[in-house]
Amino acid sequence: MLKLSVLTLCTATALACAALLSATAQKPMPRKANPVPPRVFLFNARELARLRADSPNDPSRQKVLRAVTAAADRAMKEGPFAVTQKVVTPPSGNKHDYMSQAPYFWPNPNKPNGLPYIRHDGRHNPEIRKITDHDEFGQMGHDARTLALAYYLTGNAAYAERAALLLRTWFLDPATRMNPNLEFAQGIPGINTGRGTGVLESRFLTDVPDACGLLAGSQAWTAIDQRGIEGWFTQYLHWITTSDHGKAEAAARNNHGSWYDVQIADFALFLGDRALAAEVVERAKTRRIAIQIEPDGREPLELARTNAWGYSNFNLEALSQLATLGDEVGVDLWNFETSDGRSIRSVVNFLLPYAAGEKKWDYPQIGGFRADAMLPALERAAKAYRDPNYAALARKLGAERENVDTLILSEE
């Protein structure tokens, strides 16, 4: 299943803007000439520190603040979320276990009871919404990170308090916490109660380390909270690297394998295991790039899907995030290239003319073609390669899909 779409900005009314500016002014964030960058891994820490230190009248800072606070104000009204809120009980009998249903599997019309379900790639079965863990998992991480970012940039303690509530409810509160495993993710009725591909859903967890880093120093997020969530991630990292489901996902040759690597590298960095993170990124050169990508930039396993454009960009997004994590540990994935030209940049160059409207996409895409599916990876690529053509297209694609991540990645 493709990642939840990034938060789109709404046009604020004059009254709302005035109230927002007033609230921010009441609790200003002290400016520092050389602030220490926050401990984040997928956000640009130096850029965030610069934005925090900039003059309140700086246009780029104002633009980001408007986006961030508007998103955070919406997040203030959402949640808290918990796996224990679902009405369906996992096979374990324990609602603290995460549970979801495979999205592309439907009842078999040739069977009286519809079992076993059969696969229709790219077609989402609406039944999956009956189990709320998947959507709430993603929303929890996204909202916590958005609120933490708003706190970091504005100093408004209310944002930190709400972010802390979301994190404690999902990970720490004994009454609501999620058990650190995905044993029952993407189960297929009539076939299994969970499978390796379900591990893809914990990619939502990569929002959490950045949220914690942005909350550091706030009264709302204590040292006990930090130790508690690090303990949870330690258990989850053990599960994902030793369980049968985790091992199956590690062996996946398509986007699932790429997102697995993103998770391991991100969680390892969060827990201070830089050696593991570096090992994962280094191994991706031969285990991901060399086998997923053709010399001309095509990704055959993604092009074989019924939503080939979406999945091609989905895998590129994973590789671009992995390259960003590689920057943290001194492994250059951006500029790695096999002897016959397989590289992240070759994928960018293959997809670019389609996103720019210069070529028509002639592979399957039953979900409809959206050029801005390339935006998340293209923003990172524009930064990494300092390519003005990438940056220009990213600005064009982002004009109607302006979001918090895009704004921060695009600032110089």
C-alpha positions in Angstrom: 0.0 0.0 0.0 1.3 3.4 -0.9 2.3 5.7 1.9 -0.4 8.1 3.2 -0.3 11.3 1.2 1.6 14.2 2.7 -0.5 16.9 4.4 -1.8 19.5 1.9 -2.0 23.1 3.1 -5.2 25.0 3.3 -5.7 28.7 2.7 -6.1 30.3 6.2 -8.6 33.1 6.8 -7.4 36.5 7.9 -8.9 35.9 11.4 -7.1 32.6 11.8 -3.8 34.1 10.7 -4.2 36.9 13.2 -5.0 34.5 16.0 -2.1 32.4 15.1 0.4 35.3 15.1 -1.0 36.5 18.4 -0.6 33.0 20.0 2.9 32.7 18.7 3.9 36.1 19.9 2.8 35.3 23.4 5.3 32.5 23.7 8.3 33.4 21.5 11.1 30.9 20.9 14.4 32.5 22.1 16.7 33.2 19.2 20.3 32.0 19.2 23.0 33.1 16.9 24.3 29.5 16.4 21.6 27.1 17.7 22.5 23.5 18.1 20.7 21.5 15.3 18.0 19.1 16.6 18.7 15.4 16.6 16.6 14.4 13.5 17.4 12.0 10.7 15.0 12.6 7.8 14.5 16.3 8.3 17.4 18.6 7.6 18.7 19.5 11.1 20.9 22.4 10.0 18.0 23.9 8.0 15.7 23.6 10.9 18.2 25.3 13.2 18.6 28.1 10.8 14.8 28.6 10.5 14.5 28.7 14.2 17.2 31.3 14.5 16.1 33.5 11.6 14.5 36.9 12.2 10.7 36.7 12.7 10.4 39.0 9.6 12.3 36.7 7.3 10.0 35.7 4.4 11.1 32.1 4.1 10.7 31.6 7.9 7.2 33.2 7.8 6.2 30.9 4.9 7.4 27.8 6.8 5.8 28.9 10.0 2.4 29.5 8.4 2.6 26.0 6.9 3.8 24.3 10.1 1.4 26.0 12.5 -1.6 25.5 10.2 -0.8 21.8 10.0 -0.2 21.6 13.8 -3.4 23.4 14.6 -5.3 20.7 12.7 -3.3 18.0 14.4 -4.2 19.5 17.8 -7.8 18.3 17.2 -6.9 14.7 16.2 -6.3 11.7 18.3 -5.0 10.5 20.6 -4.8 7.2 18.7 -4.3 3.7 20.1 -4.2 0.1 18.8 -6.6 -0.8 21.7 -9.4 1.4 20.1 -10.1 -1.1 17.2 -13.3 -3.1 17.4 -11.6 -6.2 15.9 -9.6 -8.4 18.1 -6.3 -9.9 16.7 -5.9 -13.7 16.6 -3.8 -13.4 19.8 -6.8 -12.2 21.7 -4.8 -9.1 22.7 -5.9 -5.7 21.3 -2.4 -4.3 22.2 -1.2 -6.2 19.1 -1.2 -4.3 15.9 -3.5 -5.7 13.2 -4.3 -4.9 9.6 -5.7 -6.7 6.5 -4.0 -7.0 3.1 -5.4 -4.2 0.9 -5.4 -5.8 -2.5 -7.2 -9.1 -1.5 -10.9 -9.5 -2.1 -13.6 -12.2 -1.5 -13.5 -15.0 -4.0 -16.8 -14.8 -5.9 -16.6 -18.5 -6.7 -16.7 -19.6 -3.0 -19.8 -19.4 -0.9 -17.9 -17.8 2.0 -15.5 -15.9 -0.2 -12.5 -17.7 1.2 -9.7 -17.8 0.5 -9.5 -14.2 -0.7 -7.9 -13.5 -4.1 -5.6 -10.8 -5.2 -6.4 -7.8 -7.4 -3.3 -5.7 -7.5 -3.8 -2.0 -7.1 -7.5 -2.3 -6.1 -8.1 -1.4 -2.4 -10.7 -3.6 -0.7 -12.7 -1.1 1.5 -13.0 -3.9 4.1 -9.6 -2.9 5.4 -11.0 0.2 7.0 -12.9 -1.9 9.5 -9.5 -2.4 11.2 -8.3 1.1 12.2 -4.7 0.4 13.2 -3.1 1.1 9.8 -4.6 4.5 9.3 -4.2 5.6 12.9 -0.6 4.3 13.0 0.2 6.6 10.1 -1.8 9.6 11.4 -0.2 9.2 14.9 3.4 9.5 13.6 2.6 12.3 11.1 0.7 14.3 13.7 3.3 13.8 16.4 6.1 15.0 14.1 4.1 17.9 12.8 3.3 19.1 16.4 6.9 18.6 17.5 8.1 20.6 14.6 5.7 23.4 15.4 6.9 23.4 19.0 10.6 23.5 17.9 10.0 26.5 15.6 7.6 28.5 17.7 8.2 27.5 21.3 4.5 27.1 21.9 4.3 24.5 24.7 0.8 23.4 23.7 2.2 21.8 20.6 4.8 19.8 22.6 2.2 18.7 25.1 -0.1 17.4 22.4 2.8 15.6 20.6 3.8 14.0 23.9 0.3 12.8 24.5 0.1 11.1 21.1 3.5 9.4 21.6 2.7 8.3 25.2 -0.7 6.9 24.3 0.6 4.8 21.4 3.9 3.6 22.8 4.1 4.0 26.6 0.7 4.0 28.5 0.2 0.5 29.8 -3.6 0.7 29.0 -3.1 1.7 25.4 0.4 0.9 24.2 1.1 -1.1 21.1 3.1 -4.3 21.6 6.4 -3.9 19.6 5.6 -6.3 16.7 3.7 -6.6 13.5 2.8 -10.3 13.7 -0.7 -9.6 12.5 -0.1 -7.0 9.8 -1.7 -7.5 6.3 -3.4 -10.8 7.1 -5.3 -12.4 4.2 -8.7 -13.9 5.1 -8.6 -17.6 4.5 -4.9 -17.7 4.0 -3.0 -16.3 7.0 -3.2 -14.0 10.0 -0.2 -11.8 9.0 2.7 -11.8 6.6 6.1 -10.3 5.9 4.8 -7.6 3.5 2.9 -6.1 6.5 6.2 -4.9 7.8 6.0 -2.2 5.2 3.4 -0.5 7.5 5.9 0.3 10.2 7.6 2.7 7.8 5.3 5.2 9.6 7.5 4.8 12.6 10.3 6.8 11.0 8.3 10.0 11.9 8.8 9.2 15.6 12.6 9.6 16.0 12.4 13.0 14.4 9.4 14.0 16.6 11.4 13.0 19.7 14.4 15.0 18.6 12.3 18.1 18.1 10.7 17.7 21.5 14.0 17.4 23.3 14.3 20.0 26.1 10.6 20.6 26.4 8.9 20.2 29.7 6.3 18.0 28.1 8.8 15.3 27.0 10.8 14.0 29.9 13.9 11.9 30.1 11.7 9.0 31.4 9.5 9.4 28.2 12.6 9.3 26.1 14.0 6.2 27.7 10.6 4.5 27.5 10.3 5.1 23.8 13.9 4.1 23.1 13.1 0.8 25.0 10.1 0.3 22.7 12.2 0.8 19.6 14.9 -1.5 20.9 12.3 -4.3 21.2 10.8 -3.5 17.8 14.2 -3.4 16.1 14.9 -6.8 17.6 11.6 -8.2 16.4 11.9 -6.8 12.8 15.4 -8.2 12.4 14.8 -11.6 13.9 11.2 -12.6 13.2 10.1 -14.6 10.2 8.0 -11.7 8.9 11.0 -9.3 9.3 13.4 -11.7 7.5 10.9 -12.1 4.7 10.7 -8.4 4.2 14.5 -8.0 4.3 14.7 -10.5 1.4 12.2 -8.6 -0.7 13.7 -7.4 -4.0 11.2 -4.6 -4.7 10.1 -1.4 -2.7 9.4 -3.6 0.3 13.1 -4.3 0.7 14.0 -0.7 0.3 11.6 0.5 2.9 12.8 -2.3 5.2 16.3 -0.8 5.0 15.0 2.7 5.7 13.4 1.5 8.9 16.5 -0.4 10.1 18.9 2.5 9.4 16.5 5.1 10.9 15.8 3.1 14.1 19.5 2.2 14.5 20.5 5.9 14.3 17.7 6.7 16.8 19.2 4.1 19.2 22.8 5.2 18.7 23.9 2.2 16.6 25.6 4.1 13.8 27.5 1.0 12.8 24.3 -0.9 12.0 22.9 2.1 10.1 26.1 2.4 8.0 26.1 -1.4 7.3 22.5 -1.3 6.1 23.1 1.7 3.8 26.4 0.3 2.4 24.8 -3.1 1.7 21.9 -1.3 -0.2 24.4 -0.5 -3.0 24.5 -4.2 -4.1 21.3 -5.5 -2.4 18.9 -2.8 -3.7 20.3 -0.4 -6.3 22.3 -3.1 -8.3 19.3 -5.4 -8.6 16.3 -3.1 -8.6 17.4 -0.7 -11.2 18.2 -1.1 -14.9 21.0 1.0 -16.4 18.4 3.3 -18.1 16.8 3.9 -14.7 13.7 1.6 -15.0 12.7 -0.3 -12.0 11.2 -3.5 -13.5 9.6 -4.9 -10.4 7.7 -1.6 -9.9 6.8 -1.3 -13.6 5.2 -4.7 -13.4 2.6 -3.4 -11.0 -0.9 -2.1 -12.0 0.1 1.3 -10.5 3.6 1.4 -12.1 4.1 5.1 -11.8 3.1 5.2 -8.2 5.3 2.3 -7.2 8.3 3.5 -9.2 8.2 6.7 -7.3 7.5 4.9 -4.0 10.7 2.9 -4.4 12.6 6.0 -5.4 11.3 7.8 -2.3 12.6 4.9 -0.1 16.0 5.0 -1.8 16.2 8.8 -1.4 15.4 8.5 2.3 18.0 5.8 2.6 20.5 8.0 0.9 19.6 10.8 3.3 20.3 8.5 6.3 23.5 7.5 4.6 24.7 11.1 4.7 24.4 10.9 8.5 26.9 8.0 8.7 29.2 8.9 5.8 27.9 6.4 3.2 27.3 8.1 -0.2 24.4 6.3 -1.7 23.4 9.3 -3.9 26.5 9.0 -6.1 26.9 5.2 -6.0 26.8 3.7 -9.5 27.3 0.2 -10.8 29.8 -0.4 -13.6 26.8 -0.5 -16.1 25.2 2.7 -14.8 22.5 1.6 -12.2 22.0 4.4 -9.7 19.5 6.5 -7.8 20.1 9.3 -10.3 19.4 7.1 -13.2 15.9 6.5 -11.8 15.4 10.2 -11.3 16.4 10.9 -14.9 14.1 8.1 -16.2 11.1 9.4 -14.4 11.7 13.1 -14.8 10.3 13.6 -18.3 7.1 11.9 -17.4 6.6 14.1 -14.3 7.5 17.2 -16.5 4.8 16.2 -19.0 7.4 15.8 -21.8 6.6 12.1 -22.3 3.4 10.1 -21.8 3.4 7.3 -19.2 2.9 4.1 -21.2 3.0 1.6 -18.3 0.0 0.6 -16.2 -1.4 3.1 -13.8 -5.0 2.2 -12.9 -5.0 4.7 -10.0 -4.6 7.7 -12.3 -1.4 9.5 -13.2 -0.2 12.3 -10.8 3.0 14.0 -11.7 3.5 15.1 -8.1 4.0 11.5 -7.0 7.7 12.2 -7.8 7.9 15.3 -5.5 9.1 13.8 -2.2 12.1 12.1 -3.9 12.7 14.9 -6.3 13.1 17.4 -3.5 15.8 15.3 -1.9 17.5 14.7 -5.2 17.5 18.4 -6.1 19.3 19.1 -2.8 21.7 16.2 -3.1 22.7 16.8 -6.7 22.3 20.6 -6.7 20.7 20.2 -10.1 18.7 23.3 -11.2 16.5 21.3 -13.5 15.4 19.0 -10.6 14.8 22.1 -8.4 12.8 23.8 -11.1 10.5 20.9 -11.6 10.2 20.4 -7.9 9.0 24.0 -7.5 6.5 23.4 -10.3 5.1 20.2 -8.9 5.1 21.7 -5.4 3.2 24.8 -6.4 -0.2 23.1 -5.9 0.9 20.6 -3.3 2.8 22.8 -0.9 3.5 20.9 2.3 5.7 21.0 5.4 8.3 18.6 4.1 8.6 20.3 0.8 9.0 23.7 2.3 11.8 22.7 4.6 13.6 20.6 2.0 13.4 23.4 -0.5 14.9 26.1 1.7 18.5 27.1 1.2 
